[in-house]
Amino acid sequence: MQVDRATEFAPIKNAATAPGAVDSPATAARLLLELHTRWAVAALAGADPAAPGAIPARDRDRALAILREGTRWVEISPLVSYEGEGLLPYVEYLVQRLIRTSDAIVLIDPAINRPPDVTNELAVAKM
């Protein structure tokens, strides 16, 4: 079985305290943040700036530039997305967090920052 190592494989076989440790919990966490950040970049790039209620293109472009600098990351709950799908409802939140805060990691989690349309879908699903 062959998979794309960058998206499917992050082994944890060394202690984080080993000098120059690779394949450690820290490197696995970094790889996951890099993957989630790539998903966020794709969602931001795919957001239609002409759609009704869309965020301004300049804000979206600024958020994209921030993520592409590689100094800030996005963590996405598996309750939101498993492979980068379903992120468009969170684009406005993501842009606002990126351009208005200096958080090193922006967390997208439905328990913390649920968009209104997702809230309604979850309420209906529980009925």
VEXTILO-804101 format. One record per residue: residue in one letter; residue number from 0; x, z, y of N, C-alpha, C, O, CB in turn. Coordinates in Angstrom, 3 decimals, padded with zeros to 6 digits. Glycine has a CB too. Layout:
// VEXTILO-804101
+------+-----+----------+----------+----------+----------+----------+----------+----------+----------+----------+----------+----------+----------+----------+----------+----------+
: type : seq :     n.c1 :     n.c3 :     n.c2 :    ca.c1 :    ca.c3 :    ca.c2 :     c.c1 :     c.c3 :     c.c2 :     o.c1 :     o.c3 :     o.c2 :    cb.c1 :    cb.c3 :    cb.c2 :
+------+-----+----------+----------+----------+----------+----------+----------+----------+----------+----------+----------+----------+----------+----------+----------+----------+
:    A : NUM :        X :        Z :        Y :        X :        Z :        Y :        X :        Z :        Y :        X :        Z :        Y :        X :        Z :        Y :
...
+------+-----+----------+----------+----------+----------+----------+----------+----------+----------+----------+----------+----------+----------+----------+----------+----------+
//
This chain:
// VEXTILO-804101
+------+-----+----------+----------+----------+----------+----------+----------+----------+----------+----------+----------+----------+----------+----------+----------+----------+
: type : seq :     n.c1 :     n.c3 :     n.c2 :    ca.c1 :    ca.c3 :    ca.c2 :     c.c1 :     c.c3 :     c.c2 :     o.c1 :     o.c3 :     o.c2 :    cb.c1 :    cb.c3 :    cb.c2 :
+------+-----+----------+----------+----------+----------+----------+----------+----------+----------+----------+----------+----------+----------+----------+----------+----------+
:    M :   0 :  000.840 :  000.000 : -001.173 :  000.000 :  000.000 :  000.000 :  000.889 :  000.000 :  001.242 :  001.803 :  000.816 :  001.364 : -000.958 :  001.216 : -000.005 :
:    Q :   1 :  000.614 : -000.913 :  002.148 :  001.368 : -000.985 :  003.392 :  000.417 : -000.774 :  004.564 : -000.689 : -001.314 :  004.600 :  002.107 : -002.345 :  003.517 :
:    V :   2 :  000.875 :  000.021 :  005.515 :  000.093 :  000.280 :  006.720 :  001.011 :  000.173 :  007.925 :  002.235 :  000.215 :  007.795 : -000.590 :  001.679 :  006.663 :
:    D :   3 :  000.417 :  000.036 :  009.081 :  001.183 :  000.027 :  010.327 :  001.604 :  001.458 :  010.627 :  000.766 :  002.301 :  010.947 :  000.351 : -000.579 :  011.513 :
:    R :   4 :  002.878 :  001.730 :  010.525 :  003.390 :  003.091 :  010.695 :  003.006 :  003.681 :  012.052 :  002.730 :  004.876 :  012.149 :  004.907 :  003.102 :  010.538 :
:    A :   5 :  002.987 :  002.872 :  013.076 :  002.694 :  003.376 :  014.423 :  001.264 :  003.891 :  014.557 :  000.992 :  004.736 :  015.410 :  002.936 :  002.286 :  015.448 :
:    T :   6 :  000.348 :  003.394 :  013.726 : -001.044 :  003.813 :  013.854 : -001.568 :  004.600 :  012.664 : -002.604 :  005.255 :  012.780 : -001.901 :  002.621 :  014.059 :
:    E :   7 : -000.896 :  004.559 :  011.537 : -001.445 :  005.153 :  010.324 : -000.578 :  006.210 :  009.658 : -001.013 :  006.815 :  008.678 : -001.710 :  004.093 :  009.356 :
:    F :   8 :  000.630 :  006.457 :  010.150 :  001.547 :  007.298 :  009.395 :  002.398 :  008.138 :  010.326 :  003.141 :  007.604 :  011.150 :  002.435 :  006.450 :  008.495 :
:    A :   9 :  002.293 :  009.444 :  010.196 :  003.122 :  010.367 :  010.981 :  003.489 :  011.541 :  010.073 :  002.818 :  012.573 :  010.092 :  002.369 :  010.864 :  012.286 :
:    P :  10 :  004.543 :  011.389 :  009.284 :  004.883 :  012.434 :  008.310 :  005.347 :  013.726 :  008.982 :  005.917 :  013.723 :  010.073 :  005.966 :  011.932 :  007.367 :
:    I :  11 :  005.083 :  014.814 :  008.291 :  005.569 :  016.122 :  008.729 :  006.350 :  016.691 :  007.551 :  005.772 :  017.261 :  006.626 :  004.380 :  017.092 :  009.181 :
:    K :  12 :  007.665 :  016.530 :  007.594 :  008.480 :  017.019 :  006.487 :  009.660 :  017.864 :  006.939 :  010.400 :  018.380 :  006.101 :  008.980 :  015.863 :  005.678 :
:    N :  13 :  009.849 :  018.017 :  008.228 :  010.948 :  018.823 :  008.753 :  010.407 :  019.888 :  009.696 :  009.363 :  019.716 :  010.327 :  011.983 :  017.935 :  009.477 :
:    A :  14 :  011.133 :  020.978 :  009.776 :  010.756 :  022.040 :  010.705 :  010.985 :  021.579 :  012.137 :  011.910 :  020.819 :  012.422 :  011.554 :  023.331 :  010.418 :
:    A :  15 :  010.143 :  022.043 :  013.012 :  010.281 :  021.670 :  014.423 :  011.538 :  022.257 :  015.039 :  012.003 :  021.777 :  016.074 :  009.063 :  022.125 :  015.211 :
:    T :  16 :  012.095 :  023.288 :  014.416 :  013.265 :  023.958 :  014.982 :  014.582 :  023.297 :  014.602 :  015.625 :  023.642 :  015.157 :  013.288 :  025.388 :  014.543 :
:    A :  17 :  014.554 :  022.354 :  013.667 :  015.793 :  021.676 :  013.271 :  016.315 :  020.846 :  014.439 :  015.532 :  020.205 :  015.140 :  015.561 :  020.777 :  012.022 :
:    P :  18 :  017.641 :  020.853 :  014.656 :  018.200 :  020.059 :  015.764 :  017.879 :  018.574 :  015.594 :  018.110 :  017.998 :  014.532 :  019.729 :  020.259 :  015.853 :
:    G :  19 :  017.346 :  017.965 :  016.647 :  017.016 :  016.541 :  016.603 :  015.974 :  016.208 :  015.549 :  015.977 :  015.109 :  014.995 :  018.257 :  015.736 :  016.347 :
:    A :  20 :  015.087 :  017.146 :  015.270 :  014.115 :  016.988 :  014.189 :  013.226 :  015.770 :  014.412 :  012.643 :  015.586 :  015.481 :  013.256 :  018.243 :  014.061 :
:    V :  21 :  013.141 :  014.962 :  013.393 :  012.166 :  013.871 :  013.353 :  011.237 :  014.180 :  012.189 :  011.563 :  015.000 :  011.330 :  012.862 :  012.444 :  013.194 :
:    D :  22 :  010.110 :  013.541 :  012.158 :  009.109 :  013.810 :  011.129 :  008.753 :  015.295 :  011.109 :  008.643 :  015.911 :  010.049 :  009.621 :  013.362 :  009.746 :
:    S :  23 :  008.578 :  015.851 :  012.297 :  008.233 :  017.260 :  012.455 :  006.815 :  017.360 :  013.026 :  006.235 :  016.345 :  013.411 :  009.263 :  017.992 :  013.381 :
:    P :  24 :  006.262 :  018.550 :  013.083 :  004.947 :  018.687 :  013.713 :  004.928 :  018.156 :  015.154 :  003.940 :  017.561 :  015.584 :  004.519 :  020.149 :  013.700 :
:    A :  25 :  006.002 :  018.369 :  015.882 :  006.056 :  017.896 :  017.277 :  006.064 :  016.374 :  017.358 :  005.392 :  015.801 :  018.216 :  007.296 :  018.455 :  017.979 :
:    T :  26 :  006.811 :  015.712 :  016.482 :  006.835 :  014.243 :  016.539 :  005.508 :  013.664 :  016.072 :  005.072 :  012.635 :  016.589 :  007.986 :  013.684 :  015.680 :
:    A :  27 :  004.853 :  014.310 :  015.094 :  003.539 :  013.836 :  014.649 :  002.520 :  013.970 :  015.778 :  001.709 :  013.070 :  015.994 :  003.066 :  014.623 :  013.402 :
:    A :  28 :  002.560 :  015.085 :  016.495 :  001.647 :  015.280 :  017.628 :  001.912 :  014.247 :  018.715 :  000.973 :  013.707 :  019.300 :  001.789 :  016.703 :  018.204 :
:    R :  29 :  003.184 :  013.968 :  018.991 :  003.527 :  012.968 :  020.008 :  003.012 :  011.586 :  019.601 :  002.471 :  010.856 :  020.432 :  005.056 :  012.923 :  020.229 :
:    L :  30 :  003.180 :  011.225 :  018.323 :  002.690 :  009.929 :  017.848 :  001.176 :  009.823 :  018.003 :  000.661 :  008.762 :  018.359 :  003.085 :  009.713 :  016.382 :
:    L :  31 :  000.459 :  010.917 :  017.737 : -000.993 :  010.900 :  017.889 : -001.385 :  010.742 :  019.359 : -002.311 :  009.995 :  019.676 : -001.607 :  012.185 :  017.310 :
:    L :  32 : -000.689 :  011.437 :  020.250 : -000.960 :  011.282 :  021.682 : -000.670 :  009.856 :  022.144 : -001.419 :  009.304 :  022.950 : -000.122 :  012.282 :  022.498 :
:    E :  33 :  000.399 :  009.260 :  021.649 :  000.720 :  007.875 :  022.009 : -000.379 :  006.928 :  021.537 : -000.766 :  006.014 :  022.264 :  002.076 :  007.457 :  021.406 :
:    L :  34 : -000.885 :  007.143 :  020.317 : -001.964 :  006.310 :  019.785 : -003.222 :  006.466 :  020.637 : -003.824 :  005.469 :  021.037 : -002.261 :  006.678 :  018.315 :
:    H :  35 : -003.621 :  007.695 :  020.914 : -004.824 :  007.929 :  021.716 : -004.675 :  007.359 :  023.124 : -005.640 :  006.855 :  023.699 : -005.129 :  009.426 :  021.790 :
:    T :  36 : -003.480 :  007.439 :  023.671 : -003.248 :  006.878 :  025.005 : -003.378 :  005.359 :  024.977 : -003.916 :  004.770 :  025.914 : -001.855 :  007.283 :  025.530 :
:    R :  37 : -002.894 :  004.719 :  023.918 : -003.079 :  003.256 :  023.790 : -004.563 :  002.915 :  023.718 : -004.999 :  001.931 :  024.315 : -002.345 :  002.713 :  022.528 :
:    W :  38 : -005.340 :  003.710 :  022.998 : -006.784 :  003.487 :  022.938 : -007.404 :  003.620 :  024.327 : -008.252 :  002.813 :  024.708 : -007.445 :  004.478 :  021.961 :
:    A :  39 : -006.987 :  004.629 :  025.079 : -007.527 :  004.840 :  026.426 : -007.171 :  003.678 :  027.342 : -008.005 :  003.230 :  028.129 : -007.002 :  006.155 :  027.018 :
:    V :  40 : -005.940 :  003.189 :  027.246 : -005.525 :  002.033 :  028.050 : -006.404 :  000.833 :  027.711 : -006.851 :  000.120 :  028.609 : -004.022 :  001.695 :  027.807 :
:    A :  41 : -006.654 :  000.607 :  026.428 : -007.496 : -000.519 :  026.015 : -008.919 : -000.352 :  026.551 : -009.525 : -001.323 :  027.004 : -007.517 : -000.645 :  024.475 :
:    A :  42 : -009.455 :  000.861 :  026.506 : -010.809 :  001.102 :  027.018 : -010.865 :  000.878 :  028.527 : -011.808 :  000.268 :  029.031 : -011.268 :  002.533 :  026.678 :
:    L :  43 : -009.865 :  001.369 :  029.242 : -009.831 :  001.170 :  030.697 : -009.692 : -000.304 :  031.042 : -010.370 : -000.801 :  031.941 : -008.676 :  001.966 :  031.324 :
:    A :  44 : -008.827 : -000.996 :  030.340 : -008.610 : -002.422 :  030.612 : -009.857 : -003.234 :  030.285 : -010.103 : -004.268 :  030.905 : -007.412 : -002.947 :  029.804 :
:    G :  45 : -010.646 : -002.773 :  029.312 : -011.845 : -003.498 :  028.903 : -013.087 : -003.145 :  029.697 : -014.124 : -003.789 :  029.539 : -012.106 : -003.249 :  027.469 :
:    A :  46 : -012.999 : -002.126 :  030.557 : -014.154 : -001.723 :  031.361 : -014.443 : -002.797 :  032.403 : -013.543 : -003.237 :  033.119 : -013.905 : -000.349 :  032.045 :
:    D :  47 : -015.692 : -003.211 :  032.482 : -016.096 : -004.270 :  033.413 : -016.284 : -003.699 :  034.817 : -017.232 : -002.950 :  035.050 : -017.401 : -004.952 :  032.932 :
:    P :  48 : -015.396 : -004.039 :  035.758 : -015.531 : -003.496 :  037.115 : -016.755 : -004.025 :  037.854 : -017.139 : -003.469 :  038.882 : -014.295 : -003.811 :  037.914 :
:    A :  49 : -017.372 : -005.088 :  037.347 : -018.551 : -005.656 :  038.004 : -019.854 : -005.081 :  037.451 : -020.928 : -005.385 :  037.969 : -018.553 : -007.167 :  037.851 :
:    A :  50 : -019.775 : -004.261 :  036.413 : -020.982 : -003.691 :  035.815 : -021.629 : -002.704 :  036.786 : -020.935 : -002.049 :  037.564 : -020.651 : -002.993 :  034.470 :
:    P :  51 : -022.963 : -002.597 :  036.739 : -023.646 : -001.644 :  037.624 : -023.132 : -000.225 :  037.371 : -023.014 :  000.204 :  036.223 : -025.184 : -001.706 :  037.412 :
:    G :  52 : -022.831 :  000.491 :  038.442 : -022.345 :  001.857 :  038.318 : -020.911 :  001.978 :  037.847 : -020.444 :  003.074 :  037.538 : -023.211 :  002.597 :  037.395 :
:    A :  53 : -020.212 :  000.862 :  037.790 : -018.824 :  000.877 :  037.319 : -017.923 :  001.563 :  038.337 : -018.218 :  001.608 :  039.531 : -018.325 : -000.555 :  037.047 :
:    I :  54 : -016.835 :  002.087 :  037.835 : -015.855 :  002.706 :  038.723 : -015.165 :  001.608 :  039.526 : -015.045 :  000.481 :  039.046 : -014.815 :  003.550 :  037.918 :
:    P :  55 : -014.715 :  001.915 :  040.723 : -014.021 :  000.895 :  041.521 : -012.774 :  000.378 :  040.795 : -012.063 :  001.135 :  040.135 : -013.628 :  001.468 :  042.898 :
:    A :  56 : -012.533 : -000.912 :  040.931 : -011.390 : -001.536 :  040.250 : -010.078 : -000.884 :  040.667 : -009.175 : -000.744 :  039.843 : -011.343 : -003.041 :  040.548 :
:    R :  57 : -009.955 : -000.483 :  041.930 : -008.694 :  000.128 :  042.379 : -008.451 :  001.462 :  041.669 : -007.309 :  001.791 :  041.349 : -008.710 :  000.339 :  043.912 :
:    D :  58 : -009.526 :  002.239 :  041.419 : -009.375 :  003.506 :  040.698 : -008.990 :  003.254 :  039.245 : -008.125 :  003.932 :  038.690 : -010.675 :  004.328 :  040.767 :
:    R :  59 : -009.647 :  002.268 :  038.641 : -009.316 :  001.926 :  037.257 : -007.870 :  001.468 :  037.156 : -007.145 :  001.889 :  036.254 : -010.259 :  000.834 :  036.725 :
:    D :  60 : -007.447 :  000.610 :  038.073 : -006.069 :  000.110 :  038.053 : -005.062 :  001.234 :  038.273 : -003.989 :  001.242 :  037.670 : -005.882 : -000.969 :  039.119 :
:    R :  61 : -005.415 :  002.180 :  039.139 : -004.524 :  003.325 :  039.375 : -004.402 :  004.182 :  038.113 : -003.306 :  004.624 :  037.767 : -005.044 :  004.184 :  040.555 :
:    A :  62 : -005.517 :  004.416 :  037.429 : -005.500 :  005.194 :  036.186 : -004.680 :  004.478 :  035.116 : -003.915 :  005.110 :  034.388 : -006.938 :  005.441 :  035.680 :
:    L :  63 : -004.841 :  003.166 :  035.024 : -004.039 :  002.390 :  034.065 : -002.555 :  002.516 :  034.370 : -001.746 :  002.690 :  033.459 : -004.453 :  000.908 :  034.086 :
:    A :  64 : -002.196 :  002.432 :  035.637 : -000.787 :  002.549 :  036.025 : -000.233 :  003.920 :  035.657 :  000.906 :  004.031 :  035.204 : -000.621 :  002.301 :  037.533 :
:    I :  65 : -001.031 :  004.959 :  035.850 : -000.599 :  006.317 :  035.499 : -000.310 :  006.406 :  034.006 :  000.718 :  006.952 :  033.605 : -001.673 :  007.356 :  035.902 :
:    L :  66 : -001.208 :  005.876 :  033.184 : -000.990 :  005.938 :  031.733 :  000.199 :  005.091 :  031.307 :  000.946 :  005.473 :  030.406 : -002.240 :  005.479 :  030.988 :
:    R :  67 :  000.374 :  003.961 :  031.940 :  001.486 :  003.075 :  031.561 :  002.846 :  003.626 :  031.976 :  003.873 :  003.194 :  031.453 :  001.289 :  001.703 :  032.180 :
:    E :  68 :  002.864 :  004.583 :  032.919 :  004.125 :  005.238 :  033.290 :  004.701 :  006.031 :  032.120 :  005.913 :  006.227 :  032.032 :  003.914 :  006.165 :  034.496 :
:    G :  69 :  003.828 :  006.484 :  031.227 :  004.280 :  007.219 :  030.050 :  004.580 :  008.684 :  030.289 :  005.269 :  009.312 :  029.485 :  005.481 :  006.575 :  029.510 :
:    T :  70 :  004.074 :  009.242 :  031.384 :  004.314 :  010.658 :  031.662 :  003.062 :  011.508 :  031.467 :  003.131 :  012.736 :  031.499 :  004.829 :  010.828 :  033.076 :
:    R :  71 :  001.920 :  010.856 :  031.267 :  000.660 :  011.563 :  031.010 :  000.020 :  010.946 :  029.788 :  000.201 :  009.763 :  029.498 : -000.305 :  011.496 :  032.241 :
:    W :  72 : -000.735 :  011.772 :  029.071 : -001.264 :  011.368 :  027.773 : -002.758 :  011.639 :  027.693 : -003.326 :  012.357 :  028.515 : -000.533 :  012.097 :  026.643 :
:    V :  73 : -003.376 :  011.046 :  026.681 : -004.792 :  011.270 :  026.412 : -004.913 :  011.753 :  024.976 : -004.298 :  011.195 :  024.068 : -005.642 :  009.971 :  026.654 :
:    E :  74 : -005.714 :  012.797 :  024.779 : -006.047 :  013.264 :  023.436 : -007.537 :  013.040 :  023.243 : -008.344 :  013.464 :  024.071 : -005.659 :  014.778 :  023.226 :
:    I :  75 : -007.906 :  012.375 :  022.151 : -009.299 :  012.023 :  021.900 : -009.771 :  012.727 :  020.639 : -009.174 :  012.586 :  019.572 : -009.473 :  010.489 :  021.770 :
:    S :  76 : -010.843 :  013.481 :  020.776 : -011.418 :  014.174 :  019.630 : -011.893 :  013.150 :  018.601 : -012.404 :  012.095 :  018.978 : -012.588 :  015.094 :  020.070 :
:    P :  77 : -011.731 :  013.442 :  017.303 : -012.275 :  012.532 :  016.289 : -013.801 :  012.488 :  016.314 : -014.398 :  011.608 :  015.693 : -011.799 :  012.950 :  014.904 :
:    L :  78 : -014.443 :  013.418 :  017.021 : -015.891 :  013.359 :  017.198 : -016.287 :  012.276 :  018.194 : -017.445 :  011.860 :  018.236 : -016.422 :  014.710 :  017.659 :
:    V :  79 : -015.330 :  011.823 :  018.992 : -015.570 :  010.767 :  019.976 : -015.215 :  009.409 :  019.394 : -015.989 :  008.459 :  019.509 : -014.761 :  011.023 :  021.256 :
:    S :  80 : -014.046 :  009.315 :  018.768 : -013.578 :  008.021 :  018.277 : -012.622 :  008.205 :  017.112 : -011.800 :  009.121 :  017.102 : -012.898 :  007.232 :  019.400 :
:    Y :  81 : -012.740 :  007.329 :  016.141 : -011.854 :  007.364 :  014.986 : -010.760 :  006.304 :  015.083 : -009.649 :  006.506 :  014.595 : -012.653 :  007.172 :  013.708 :
:    E :  82 : -011.078 :  005.177 :  015.711 : -010.101 :  004.088 :  015.837 : -010.124 :  003.451 :  017.223 : -009.797 :  002.272 :  017.362 : -010.367 :  003.024 :  014.781 :
:    G :  83 : -010.500 :  004.200 :  018.237 : -010.515 :  003.670 :  019.594 : -011.853 :  003.114 :  020.030 : -011.985 :  002.652 :  021.163 : -009.495 :  002.615 :  019.721 :
:    E :  84 : -012.847 :  003.145 :  019.163 : -014.174 :  002.639 :  019.504 : -014.960 :  003.711 :  020.263 : -014.645 :  004.898 :  020.175 : -014.940 :  002.203 :  018.226 :
:    G :  85 : -015.970 :  003.293 :  020.999 : -016.881 :  004.224 :  021.648 : -016.330 :  004.980 :  022.845 : -016.852 :  006.040 :  023.191 : -017.333 :  005.189 :  020.668 :
:    L :  86 : -015.302 :  004.469 :  023.480 : -014.695 :  005.192 :  024.602 : -015.276 :  004.813 :  025.963 : -015.045 :  005.523 :  026.941 : -013.216 :  004.947 :  024.615 :
:    L :  87 : -016.015 :  003.723 :  026.048 : -016.526 :  003.282 :  027.358 : -017.358 :  004.342 :  028.082 : -017.255 :  004.436 :  029.305 : -017.361 :  002.038 :  027.181 :
:    P :  88 : -018.181 :  005.149 :  027.391 : -018.916 :  006.184 :  028.129 : -018.009 :  007.235 :  028.779 : -018.443 :  007.963 :  029.672 : -019.883 :  006.873 :  027.200 :
:    Y :  89 : -016.770 :  007.312 :  028.337 : -015.834 :  008.308 :  028.853 : -014.866 :  007.744 :  029.896 : -014.026 :  008.480 :  030.413 : -015.051 :  008.900 :  027.713 :
:    V :  90 : -014.970 :  006.467 :  030.208 : -014.022 :  005.835 :  031.129 : -014.064 :  006.481 :  032.510 : -013.014 :  006.751 :  033.093 : -014.316 :  004.341 :  031.246 :
:    E :  91 : -015.250 :  006.731 :  033.039 : -015.335 :  007.333 :  034.376 : -014.671 :  008.711 :  034.386 : -013.901 :  009.021 :  035.294 : -016.812 :  007.448 :  034.829 :
:    Y :  92 : -014.966 :  009.535 :  033.384 : -014.337 :  010.860 :  033.288 : -012.819 :  010.720 :  033.209 : -012.086 :  011.431 :  033.897 : -014.869 :  011.633 :  032.051 :
:    L :  93 : -012.358 :  009.810 :  032.378 : -010.924 :  009.604 :  032.193 : -010.250 :  009.205 :  033.504 : -009.207 :  009.752 :  033.862 : -010.675 :  008.534 :  031.127 :
:    V :  94 : -010.840 :  008.263 :  034.210 : -010.273 :  007.814 :  035.487 : -010.224 :  008.975 :  036.479 : -009.209 :  009.181 :  037.144 : -011.100 :  006.640 :  036.072 :
:    Q :  95 : -011.308 :  009.725 :  036.579 : -011.344 :  010.845 :  037.526 : -010.278 :  011.887 :  037.201 : -009.613 :  012.393 :  038.105 : -012.727 :  011.500 :  037.523 :
:    R :  96 : -010.112 :  012.209 :  035.927 : -009.096 :  013.200 :  035.541 : -007.692 :  012.683 :  035.831 : -006.822 :  013.441 :  036.259 : -009.227 :  013.554 :  034.047 :
:    L :  97 : -007.476 :  011.409 :  035.600 : -006.136 :  010.862 :  035.813 : -005.769 :  010.774 :  037.290 : -004.636 :  011.075 :  037.663 : -006.033 :  009.490 :  035.184 :
:    I :  98 : -006.712 :  010.366 :  038.131 : -006.349 :  010.170 :  039.537 : -006.553 :  011.416 :  040.391 : -006.017 :  011.491 :  041.496 : -007.150 :  009.036 :  040.115 :
:    R :  99 : -007.314 :  012.394 :  039.909 : -007.589 :  013.573 :  040.725 : -006.908 :  014.851 :  040.237 : -006.940 :  015.865 :  040.935 : -009.058 :  013.798 :  040.780 :
:    T : 100 : -006.297 :  014.824 :  039.058 : -005.593 :  016.007 :  038.551 : -004.181 :  015.605 :  038.145 : -003.826 :  014.426 :  038.139 : -006.356 :  016.646 :  037.345 :
:    S : 101 : -003.406 :  016.594 :  037.814 : -002.050 :  016.316 :  037.324 : -001.883 :  016.811 :  035.892 : -000.762 :  017.061 :  035.449 : -000.997 :  016.974 :  038.239 :
:    D : 102 : -002.991 :  016.955 :  035.165 : -002.928 :  017.406 :  033.776 : -002.004 :  016.496 :  032.978 : -002.106 :  015.273 :  033.064 : -004.339 :  017.434 :  033.141 :
:    A : 103 : -001.104 :  017.090 :  032.205 : -000.202 :  016.293 :  031.375 : -000.974 :  015.585 :  030.276 : -000.647 :  014.458 :  029.901 :  000.895 :  017.175 :  030.766 :
:    I : 104 : -002.009 :  016.257 :  029.759 : -002.832 :  015.684 :  028.694 : -004.289 :  015.766 :  029.125 : -004.780 :  016.839 :  029.475 : -002.604 :  016.425 :  027.332 :
:    V : 105 : -004.975 :  014.635 :  029.098 : -006.401 :  014.588 :  029.397 : -007.134 :  014.595 :  028.064 : -006.927 :  013.715 :  027.228 : -006.780 :  013.322 :  030.262 :
:    L : 106 : -007.986 :  015.587 :  027.869 : -008.724 :  015.741 :  026.618 : -010.098 :  015.100 :  026.744 : -010.838 :  015.366 :  027.691 : -008.855 :  017.231 :  026.239 :
:    I : 107 : -010.425 :  014.258 :  025.781 : -011.768 :  013.688 :  025.696 : -012.415 :  014.298 :  024.459 : -012.057 :  013.978 :  023.326 : -011.742 :  012.098 :  025.624 :
:    D : 108 : -013.368 :  015.179 :  024.704 : -014.019 :  015.935 :  023.639 : -015.491 :  016.086 :  024.012 : -015.791 :  016.541 :  025.116 : -013.334 :  017.337 :  023.424 :
:    P : 109 : -016.413 :  015.722 :  023.134 : -017.827 :  015.775 :  023.501 : -018.327 :  017.187 :  023.794 : -019.337 :  017.348 :  024.479 : -018.655 :  015.176 :  022.402 :
:    A : 110 : -017.647 :  018.203 :  023.296 : -018.061 :  019.575 :  023.578 : -017.701 :  019.984 :  025.000 : -018.284 :  020.922 :  025.545 : -017.421 :  020.536 :  022.582 :
:    I : 111 : -016.745 :  019.285 :  025.601 : -016.261 :  019.649 :  026.931 : -016.746 :  018.675 :  027.995 : -017.174 :  019.097 :  029.070 : -014.745 :  019.706 :  026.939 :
:    N : 112 : -016.684 :  017.392 :  027.712 : -016.994 :  016.385 :  028.731 : -017.880 :  015.294 :  028.171 : -017.471 :  014.138 :  028.057 : -015.714 :  015.776 :  029.289 :
:    R : 113 : -019.085 :  015.668 :  027.827 : -020.024 :  014.744 :  027.224 : -020.738 :  013.927 :  028.296 : -021.376 :  014.496 :  029.181 : -021.037 :  015.498 :  026.365 :
:    P : 114 : -020.637 :  012.590 :  028.229 : -021.379 :  011.764 :  029.193 : -022.883 :  011.921 :  028.978 : -023.307 :  012.230 :  027.864 : -020.971 :  010.271 :  029.064 :
:    P : 115 : -023.700 :  011.717 :  030.012 : -025.145 :  011.914 :  029.893 : -025.784 :  011.121 :  028.766 : -026.639 :  011.653 :  028.058 : -025.804 :  011.550 :  031.175 :
:    D : 116 : -025.395 :  009.863 :  028.579 : -026.030 :  009.049 :  027.536 : -025.661 :  009.554 :  026.147 : -026.474 :  009.442 :  025.229 : -025.623 :  007.576 :  027.683 :
:    V : 117 : -024.472 :  010.104 :  025.962 : -024.087 :  010.659 :  024.667 : -024.838 :  011.958 :  024.426 : -025.239 :  012.230 :  023.295 : -022.559 :  010.891 :  024.594 :
:    T : 118 : -025.039 :  012.764 :  025.455 : -025.787 :  014.013 :  025.330 : -027.184 :  013.724 :  024.808 : -027.663 :  014.401 :  023.899 : -025.858 :  014.753 :  026.683 :
:    N : 119 : -027.839 :  012.718 :  025.381 : -029.187 :  012.373 :  024.951 : -029.205 :  011.887 :  023.516 : -030.113 :  012.236 :  022.762 : -029.777 :  011.317 :  025.862 :
:    E : 120 : -028.226 :  011.089 :  023.119 : -028.164 :  010.595 :  021.746 : -027.986 :  011.747 :  020.771 : -028.608 :  011.751 :  019.709 : -027.022 :  009.583 :  021.587 :
:    L : 121 : -027.145 :  012.728 :  021.108 : -026.925 :  013.868 :  020.228 : -028.172 :  014.730 :  020.133 : -028.483 :  015.240 :  019.056 : -025.748 :  014.700 :  020.719 :
:    A : 122 : -028.890 :  014.904 :  021.232 : -030.111 :  015.701 :  021.215 : -031.162 :  015.050 :  020.328 : -031.852 :  015.740 :  019.578 : -030.655 :  015.884 :  022.637 :
:    V : 123 : -031.289 :  013.734 :  020.405 : -032.243 :  013.010 :  019.574 : -031.831 :  013.091 :  018.111 : -032.684 :  013.248 :  017.238 : -032.352 :  011.541 :  020.021 :
:    A : 124 : -030.531 :  012.986 :  017.831 : -030.051 :  013.024 :  016.451 : -030.313 :  014.376 :  015.801 : -030.489 :  014.441 :  014.585 : -028.564 :  012.706 :  016.403 :
:    K : 125 : -030.344 :  015.461 :  016.579 : -030.575 :  016.798 :  016.027 : -032.042 :  017.050 :  015.725 : -032.360 :  017.982 :  014.986 : -030.066 :  017.853 :  016.985 :
:    M : 126 : -032.953 :  016.241 :  016.279 : -034.393 :  016.453 :  016.088 : -034.819 :  016.108 :  014.695 : -035.998 :  016.227 :  014.362 : -035.191 :  015.638 :  017.075 :
+------+-----+----------+----------+----------+----------+----------+----------+----------+----------+----------+----------+----------+----------+----------+----------+----------+
//
